[in-house]
């Protein structure tokens, strides 16, 4: 709360906060705008047959999907396009070199990402229309209705992607995290009511007791997740100094903090989006049990292969994004070039080996934490008493990690604005002194 109050005291950060709230408010209003060309009641009934896939897209869209809104797909197509393009940039040498060429290369890659996001919005809008072919209103021509539906959903998805870029450039930053956290928080009342509704078979008082215990357990888990996200491994770097005459030259000793959860929430988001692509296509094209083969494949993906693949991709992405944040070999090289060393270790290979061990240990803790928090609710979901809690762990990870990430962004912004104010004050004093 202290960080938030300090942010509102700083004019520039206050503008960014208000702009962020404005974007989220606009998206919230759009969640109640129905898709033109469809019979709303029939469309909502068809979407209800999407299962867990529908619940995830519903969260990513801020409950727009359950309302059959024009932004029903939310940021899901944008996420798919972003992930695919990141892998394309890594694979294609020309794009990889362009992304490392500074502002011009970054702008070019950003344009390609936008085109990919628009293409993904169009593809998923077509798939959505195929699934909604039986929900077109009878008050207009079928083809006019289905075209209106497709264009509206595609524009809505593209608008959500544009809002992400607006939040990145003019808002707090990391628009994806902000929109996802907002969607998760908005779905909390529905999840609590769903748990209460399922528990009413035991009686009203036991249901209230179970809901209360579940809320307390989730709050405790959220507290532990936040603590773990704030955890750091600190290494003291000592820089050798040399004396020339009466002066000493060299850098001051520093403490390098390495977060326990280096990868943040990105591995969970990427794993969830990639694994749900087949289920999303099947859920849109063949909702419910219209096709026995499609239903069998969907059950196989979601109930048999999902858990093992989720663990594999989660570990893979955790290691990948941790390495991007904390590269032991690059850090060792920088320490050696600046004449530094870790106490008890020689610069060069011994330091690199030590940092590699630190990186490996932090990754193991991060992987175990993500697997336990995300997978245990999925396993409990197979038991009737815990039906519907499969996304609880993922939601807690996203909310906890998202709040810590936003707090770090606000802290850095406050520090930057304070440094600017100090520099402006010094310049003003210098000008006044020169006038005298």
C-alpha positions as CSV (number, residue, x, y, z in Angstrom):
1,X,0.0,0.0,0.0
2,X,2.9,2.3,0.7
3,X,4.2,1.9,-2.9
4,X,0.7,2.6,-4.3
5,X,0.3,5.8,-2.2
6,X,3.8,7.0,-3.2
7,X,2.9,6.3,-6.8
8,X,-0.1,8.6,-6.6
9,X,2.1,11.4,-5.2
10,X,4.3,11.3,-8.3
11,X,2.5,13.0,-11.2
12,X,4.1,10.9,-14.0
13,X,3.4,7.6,-12.3
14,X,-0.1,8.8,-11.3
15,X,-0.9,9.4,-15.0
16,X,0.3,5.9,-15.9
17,X,-1.8,4.4,-13.1
18,X,-4.9,6.3,-14.2
19,X,-4.4,5.3,-17.8
20,X,-4.0,1.6,-16.8
21,X,-7.3,1.8,-14.8
22,X,-9.0,3.5,-17.8
23,X,-7.9,0.7,-20.2
24,X,-9.1,-2.0,-17.7
25,X,-12.4,-0.2,-17.3
26,X,-12.9,0.0,-21.1
27,X,-12.2,-3.8,-21.4
28,X,-14.6,-4.5,-18.5
29,X,-17.4,-2.5,-20.2
30,X,-16.8,-4.4,-23.5
31,X,-17.3,-7.7,-21.7
32,X,-21.1,-7.0,-21.6
33,X,-21.4,-6.0,-25.3
34,X,-23.0,-9.0,-27.1
35,X,-21.8,-10.4,-30.4
36,X,-24.0,-9.1,-33.2
37,X,-25.6,-11.7,-35.5
38,X,-25.9,-14.4,-32.8
39,X,-28.8,-15.6,-30.6
40,X,-27.2,-14.6,-27.2
41,X,-28.9,-17.4,-25.2
42,X,-27.9,-20.1,-27.7
43,X,-24.3,-18.8,-27.9
44,X,-23.9,-18.8,-24.1
45,X,-25.2,-22.4,-23.9
46,X,-22.7,-23.5,-26.6
47,X,-19.8,-21.7,-24.9
48,X,-20.8,-23.5,-21.6
49,X,-19.9,-26.8,-23.3
50,X,-16.3,-25.7,-23.9
51,X,-15.2,-27.2,-20.5
52,X,-11.9,-26.2,-18.8
53,X,-10.7,-24.7,-22.0
54,X,-13.6,-22.3,-21.9
55,X,-12.9,-21.4,-18.3
56,X,-9.3,-20.5,-19.1
57,X,-10.2,-18.3,-22.1
58,X,-13.0,-16.8,-19.9
59,X,-10.3,-15.8,-17.4
60,X,-8.0,-14.4,-20.1
61,X,-10.9,-12.4,-21.5
62,X,-12.1,-11.0,-18.1
63,X,-15.3,-13.1,-18.2
64,X,-16.2,-11.9,-21.7
65,X,-16.5,-15.4,-23.1
66,X,-19.2,-16.4,-20.6
67,X,-21.2,-13.3,-21.7
68,X,-20.7,-14.1,-25.4
69,X,-19.1,-10.6,-25.7
70,X,-17.3,-9.1,-28.7
71,X,-14.0,-9.6,-26.9
72,X,-14.8,-13.2,-26.1
73,X,-11.4,-14.4,-27.2
74,X,-9.6,-11.8,-25.1
75,X,-5.8,-11.8,-25.3
76,X,-5.6,-15.6,-26.1
77,X,-4.9,-15.1,-29.9
78,X,-2.4,-12.4,-29.0
79,X,-0.7,-14.7,-26.6
80,X,-0.5,-17.5,-29.2
81,X,0.9,-15.2,-31.8
82,X,3.5,-13.8,-29.4
83,X,4.7,-17.2,-28.3
84,X,4.9,-18.5,-31.9
85,X,6.8,-15.3,-33.0
86,X,9.3,-15.6,-30.2
87,X,10.2,-19.1,-31.3
88,X,10.3,-17.9,-35.0
89,X,12.7,-15.0,-34.1
90,X,15.0,-17.5,-32.2
91,X,15.0,-20.0,-35.1
92,X,15.3,-17.6,-38.1
93,X,18.9,-16.1,-38.1
94,X,17.9,-12.9,-40.0
95,X,15.1,-12.1,-37.6
96,X,17.3,-12.9,-34.6
97,X,20.0,-10.5,-35.9
98,X,17.4,-7.8,-36.5
99,X,16.1,-8.1,-33.0
100,X,19.6,-7.4,-31.7
101,X,20.2,-4.3,-33.9
102,X,18.7,-1.8,-31.5
103,X,15.6,0.4,-31.9
104,X,15.2,-0.1,-35.7
105,X,15.4,-3.9,-35.5
106,X,13.1,-4.0,-32.5
107,X,10.5,-1.8,-34.3
108,X,10.6,-4.1,-37.4
109,X,10.1,-7.3,-35.2
110,X,7.3,-5.5,-33.4
111,X,5.6,-4.8,-36.7
112,X,5.8,-8.5,-37.6
113,X,4.4,-9.4,-34.1
114,X,1.4,-7.1,-34.8
115,X,0.8,-8.7,-38.2
116,X,1.0,-12.2,-36.5
117,X,-1.4,-11.1,-33.8
118,X,-3.9,-9.8,-36.4
119,X,-3.6,-13.1,-38.3
120,X,-4.1,-15.1,-35.2
121,X,-7.2,-13.0,-34.3
122,X,-8.6,-13.7,-37.8
123,X,-7.9,-17.5,-37.6
124,X,-9.5,-17.9,-34.1
125,X,-12.5,-15.7,-35.2
126,X,-13.1,-18.1,-38.1
127,X,-12.9,-21.1,-35.7
128,X,-15.2,-19.3,-33.3
129,X,-17.7,-18.8,-36.1
130,X,-17.6,-22.4,-37.1
131,X,-18.5,-23.4,-33.6
132,X,-21.3,-20.8,-33.4
133,X,-22.9,-21.8,-36.8
134,X,-25.9,-23.1,-34.9
135,X,-26.3,-20.0,-32.8
136,X,-26.9,-17.4,-35.7
137,X,-30.0,-15.4,-35.1
138,X,-33.0,-16.2,-37.3
139,X,-33.8,-12.5,-37.6
140,X,-31.2,-12.0,-40.4
141,X,-29.6,-13.9,-43.2
142,X,-27.3,-16.6,-42.0
143,X,-24.2,-15.4,-43.9
144,X,-24.7,-11.8,-42.8
145,X,-25.0,-13.0,-39.2
146,X,-21.9,-15.2,-39.3
147,X,-19.8,-12.5,-41.0
148,X,-20.9,-10.0,-38.4
149,X,-19.9,-12.5,-35.7
150,X,-16.5,-13.2,-37.2
151,X,-15.6,-9.5,-37.9
152,X,-16.7,-8.5,-34.4
153,X,-14.8,-11.2,-32.6
154,X,-11.7,-10.6,-34.7
155,X,-11.8,-6.8,-34.0
156,X,-12.4,-7.5,-30.3
157,X,-9.4,-9.8,-30.1
158,X,-7.2,-7.3,-32.0
159,X,-8.4,-4.5,-29.7
160,X,-7.3,-6.6,-26.7
161,X,-3.8,-7.0,-28.3
162,X,-3.7,-3.2,-28.9
163,X,-4.6,-2.6,-25.3
164,X,-1.6,-4.7,-24.2
165,X,0.7,-2.5,-26.3
166,X,-0.9,0.6,-24.9
167,X,-0.3,-0.6,-21.4
168,X,3.3,-1.4,-22.3
169,X,4.0,2.0,-23.7
170,X,1.8,4.4,-21.8
171,X,0.7,2.4,-18.8
172,X,2.6,0.7,-16.0
173,X,4.3,-1.8,-18.4
174,X,3.9,-5.5,-19.0
175,X,0.3,-5.2,-20.2
176,X,-0.1,-9.0,-20.5
177,X,0.5,-9.5,-16.8
178,X,-1.8,-6.7,-15.9
179,X,-4.7,-7.9,-18.0
180,X,-4.3,-11.6,-16.9
181,X,-4.2,-10.6,-13.2
182,X,-7.2,-8.4,-13.7
183,X,-9.0,-11.3,-15.3
184,X,-8.1,-13.7,-12.5
185,X,-9.2,-11.3,-9.8
186,X,-12.5,-10.6,-11.6
187,X,-13.2,-14.4,-11.7
188,X,-12.7,-14.9,-7.9
189,X,-16.3,-14.2,-6.9
190,X,-17.6,-16.7,-9.5
191,X,-15.1,-19.4,-8.3
192,X,-16.2,-18.8,-4.7
193,X,-19.9,-19.1,-5.6
194,X,-19.2,-22.2,-7.7
195,X,-17.4,-23.9,-4.7
196,X,-20.4,-22.9,-2.4
197,X,-22.9,-24.2,-5.0
198,X,-21.1,-27.6,-5.2
199,X,-20.9,-27.9,-1.4
200,X,-24.6,-27.2,-0.8
201,X,-25.3,-30.9,-1.2
202,X,-23.7,-31.3,2.3
203,X,-26.0,-28.6,3.8
204,X,-25.8,-24.8,4.1
205,X,-23.6,-24.5,7.2
206,X,-21.0,-27.2,6.0
207,X,-20.9,-25.4,2.6
208,X,-20.2,-22.0,4.3
209,X,-17.6,-23.7,6.5
210,X,-15.9,-25.3,3.5
211,X,-15.9,-22.0,1.5
212,X,-14.4,-20.2,4.5
213,X,-11.7,-22.8,4.9
214,X,-10.9,-22.7,1.2
215,X,-10.6,-18.9,1.2
216,X,-8.2,-19.0,4.2
217,X,-6.2,-21.8,2.6
218,X,-5.9,-19.8,-0.7
219,X,-4.9,-16.6,1.2
220,X,-2.2,-18.6,3.0
221,X,-1.0,-20.1,-0.3
222,X,-1.0,-16.6,-1.8
223,X,1.1,-15.3,1.1
224,X,3.7,-18.1,0.7
225,X,3.8,-17.5,-3.1
226,X,4.5,-13.8,-2.6
227,X,7.2,-14.6,0.0
228,X,8.8,-17.0,-2.4
229,X,8.7,-14.5,-5.3
230,X,10.3,-11.9,-3.0
231,X,13.1,-14.4,-1.9
232,X,16.6,-13.6,-3.1
233,X,20.0,-15.2,-3.1
234,X,22.6,-12.4,-2.5
235,X,26.2,-12.7,-3.6
236,X,28.8,-10.2,-2.5
237,X,31.1,-9.1,-5.3
238,X,34.5,-7.7,-4.3
239,X,36.4,-5.4,-6.7
240,X,40.1,-5.0,-6.3
241,X,41.4,-1.4,-6.1
242,X,44.7,0.1,-7.0
243,X,46.4,3.2,-5.5
244,X,47.9,5.9,-7.7
245,X,49.5,8.6,-5.6
246,X,47.0,9.6,-2.9
247,X,43.9,8.3,-4.7
248,X,42.3,4.8,-5.0
249,X,40.8,3.7,-8.3
250,X,38.3,0.8,-8.7
251,X,34.6,0.0,-8.3
252,X,32.9,-0.2,-5.0
253,X,32.0,-3.7,-3.6
254,X,28.5,-4.7,-4.7
255,X,25.8,-7.2,-3.7
256,X,24.1,-9.0,-6.6
257,X,20.6,-10.2,-5.8
258,X,19.3,-13.3,-7.6
259,X,15.6,-14.0,-7.3
260,X,14.5,-17.5,-6.3
261,X,11.8,-17.3,-9.0
262,X,13.9,-15.9,-11.8
263,X,11.4,-16.8,-14.6
264,X,8.4,-15.3,-12.8
265,X,5.0,-16.2,-14.1
266,X,6.0,-16.5,-17.8
267,X,6.6,-20.4,-17.8
268,X,3.0,-21.0,-16.4
269,X,1.5,-18.7,-19.1
270,X,3.4,-20.2,-21.9
271,X,2.8,-23.8,-20.9
272,X,-0.9,-23.2,-20.4
273,X,-1.3,-21.4,-23.8
274,X,0.7,-24.0,-25.8
275,X,-0.9,-27.1,-24.3
276,X,-4.4,-25.7,-24.8
277,X,-4.1,-24.9,-28.5
278,X,-5.5,-28.3,-29.6
279,X,-8.3,-28.3,-27.0
280,X,-9.2,-24.7,-28.0
281,X,-9.5,-25.6,-31.7
282,X,-11.7,-28.7,-30.9
283,X,-13.8,-26.8,-28.3
284,X,-14.5,-24.0,-30.8
285,X,-15.1,-26.2,-33.9
286,X,-16.9,-29.1,-32.2
287,X,-18.4,-27.9,-28.9
288,X,-19.9,-30.3,-26.5
289,X,-20.3,-34.0,-27.7
290,X,-21.2,-33.4,-31.3
291,X,-18.4,-35.7,-32.5
292,X,-17.3,-38.8,-30.6
293,X,-13.8,-38.7,-32.2
294,X,-13.3,-35.1,-31.3
295,X,-14.6,-35.6,-27.8
296,X,-12.2,-38.6,-27.3
297,X,-9.3,-36.6,-28.5
298,X,-10.2,-33.7,-26.3
299,X,-10.5,-36.0,-23.2
300,X,-7.2,-37.6,-24.1
301,X,-5.4,-34.2,-24.3
302,X,-7.0,-32.7,-21.2
303,X,-7.1,-35.8,-18.9
304,X,-4.4,-38.1,-19.9
305,X,-1.6,-36.3,-21.7
306,X,-2.1,-32.8,-20.1
307,X,-0.4,-33.4,-16.7
308,X,2.8,-35.0,-18.0
309,X,3.2,-32.5,-20.8
310,X,2.4,-29.6,-18.4
311,X,5.3,-30.7,-16.1
312,X,7.7,-31.1,-19.1
313,X,6.9,-27.8,-20.6
314,X,6.9,-26.0,-17.2
315,X,10.4,-27.3,-16.4
316,X,11.6,-26.5,-19.9
317,X,10.3,-22.9,-19.9
318,X,11.4,-22.3,-16.3
319,X,15.0,-23.2,-17.2
320,X,14.8,-21.2,-20.5
321,X,13.5,-18.0,-19.1
322,X,15.7,-18.2,-16.0
323,X,18.7,-18.5,-18.2
324,X,17.6,-15.3,-20.0
325,X,17.4,-13.5,-16.7
326,X,20.5,-15.0,-15.0
327,X,23.2,-16.3,-17.3
328,X,26.1,-17.6,-15.1
329,X,28.7,-17.4,-17.9
330,X,27.9,-13.7,-18.8
331,X,27.9,-12.7,-15.2
332,X,31.2,-14.4,-14.5
333,X,32.7,-12.7,-17.6
334,X,31.5,-9.3,-16.5
335,X,32.9,-9.7,-13.0
336,X,36.3,-10.7,-14.3
337,X,36.4,-7.9,-16.8
338,X,35.7,-5.3,-14.1
339,X,38.4,-6.7,-11.8
340,X,36.0,-8.3,-9.3
341,X,35.7,-11.7,-7.6
342,X,33.5,-13.6,-5.2
343,X,35.2,-14.1,-1.9
344,X,36.9,-17.5,-1.8
345,X,36.7,-18.0,-5.5
346,X,39.1,-17.2,-8.3
347,X,37.8,-15.2,-11.3
348,X,37.0,-17.1,-14.5
349,X,36.1,-20.8,-14.6
350,X,35.7,-21.4,-10.8
351,X,33.4,-18.4,-10.5
352,X,31.4,-19.5,-13.5
353,X,31.0,-23.0,-12.1
354,X,29.9,-21.6,-8.7
355,X,27.3,-19.4,-10.4
356,X,26.1,-22.3,-12.5
357,X,25.5,-24.3,-9.3
358,X,23.6,-21.3,-7.8
359,X,21.5,-21.1,-11.0
360,X,20.8,-24.8,-10.9
361,X,19.7,-24.8,-7.3
362,X,17.5,-21.8,-7.8
363,X,15.9,-23.4,-10.8
364,X,15.2,-26.6,-8.9
365,X,13.4,-24.7,-6.2
366,X,11.5,-22.7,-8.8
367,X,10.4,-25.8,-10.7
368,X,9.3,-27.7,-7.6
369,X,7.3,-24.7,-6.4
370,X,5.5,-24.2,-9.7
371,X,4.8,-27.9,-10.1
372,X,3.4,-28.4,-6.6
373,X,1.2,-25.2,-6.7
374,X,-0.1,-25.8,-10.2
375,X,-0.3,-29.6,-10.5
376,X,-1.8,-30.5,-7.0
377,X,-5.1,-28.7,-7.7
378,X,-5.3,-30.4,-11.1
379,X,-4.9,-33.9,-9.5
380,X,-7.5,-33.0,-6.8
381,X,-9.8,-32.0,-9.6
382,X,-10.2,-35.7,-10.5
383,X,-12.0,-36.3,-7.1
384,X,-15.7,-35.3,-7.1
385,X,-15.4,-33.3,-3.8
386,X,-12.7,-31.0,-5.4
387,X,-14.2,-30.7,-8.9
388,X,-13.6,-27.3,-10.3
389,X,-10.4,-26.4,-8.5
390,X,-8.0,-27.3,-11.3
391,X,-7.2,-23.7,-12.2
392,X,-6.9,-22.6,-8.5
393,X,-3.1,-23.1,-8.3
394,X,-2.4,-21.4,-11.7
395,X,-4.5,-18.5,-10.6
396,X,-2.7,-18.1,-7.3
397,X,0.7,-18.2,-9.1
398,X,-0.4,-15.6,-11.7
399,X,-1.9,-13.2,-9.0
400,X,1.0,-13.5,-6.6
401,X,3.7,-13.2,-9.2
402,X,1.8,-10.5,-11.1
403,X,1.4,-8.3,-7.9
404,X,5.1,-8.7,-7.1
405,X,6.1,-7.8,-10.7
406,X,3.8,-4.7,-10.7
407,X,5.2,-3.6,-7.3
408,X,8.8,-3.9,-8.7
409,X,7.7,-1.8,-11.7
410,X,6.2,0.9,-9.4
411,X,9.3,0.9,-7.1
412,X,11.6,1.3,-10.1
413,X,9.4,4.1,-11.6
414,X,9.4,5.9,-8.2
415,X,13.1,5.7,-7.9
416,X,13.6,6.9,-11.5
417,X,11.3,9.9,-10.9
418,X,13.1,10.8,-7.7
419,X,16.5,10.7,-9.4
420,X,15.1,13.0,-12.2
421,X,13.8,15.4,-9.6
422,X,17.2,15.5,-7.9
423,X,19.0,16.1,-11.2
424,X,16.5,18.9,-12.1
425,X,17.1,20.5,-8.7
426,X,20.9,20.4,-9.1
427,X,20.6,21.9,-12.6
428,X,18.4,24.7,-11.2
429,X,20.8,25.5,-8.4
430,X,23.7,25.5,-11.0
431,X,21.8,28.0,-13.2
432,X,21.0,30.3,-10.3
433,X,24.7,30.2,-9.2
434,X,25.9,31.0,-12.7
435,X,23.5,34.0,-12.9
436,X,25.0,35.4,-9.7
